[in-house]
Amino acid sequence: MQTWLIYGILTSIFWGCYILASKVATSEKYFGLKSSHVSLLMLIGIAIVVTANLIYEGKSPFPKSKLGIGFAVLAGILWALGITFSLKALNAGADVSKLTPIYNTNTLIAVILGIILLKEIPAANQMIKVVLGAICIVIGAILVSF
């Protein structure tokens, strides 16, 4: 199995579990923390994992590409905005089982942006799978939102 695929599966497992922990933290049924407090506490958790990963990977010089750094910071801002709004949705009473399929339409957005901006155009034999997969994602999000 390819390394990137293992990482992708682990990402799915951890992100699938993080939303459950977020729901327990924000829901009035459990702890009822404000989304801003949960975000700040998540930042501590992120710092712990990032620090451990830096230690594991060993010393390396800080990147010198200003544009690369800019895109990395932009990615962090976009991720934080997404997390902020998902926590606000949970705090407003959203069910994990309804919210998760809706925000996972991000897959569709990423595929479209990858094709348009990064020119990651699927091969002809893959195009039908990509289009059908995208349609299924949209249908799934619509079905769970009612």
C-alpha angles and dihedrals in degrees: 000000000000117000094234090055092053089050090049092053091048089050090054092050095048095043090047089055098041092063090055091052089047091053092051091049096047104033119100086220090067122014103336097211117171115256091241091056092048090050091053092047090048087055088060090051090048091050091053093051095043092049091050090049092050090051091047093049093047130222119331130163117262112259115269099199107105091196091050091049089048092053091047091052090046089052089052092049092049092047091049092050090051092049091046093055094043090052090048089052091051091046088052090057104267116161114237088226091060101034098049097059090046096053091041087070078088083091089066092048092048092049093049093046091045091053096044103036104026097034091232092155113176119236115262093258090052097045094080091052091049093049094045091046091051091050091050091051092053093045091049092051091049093048095052096043094069 
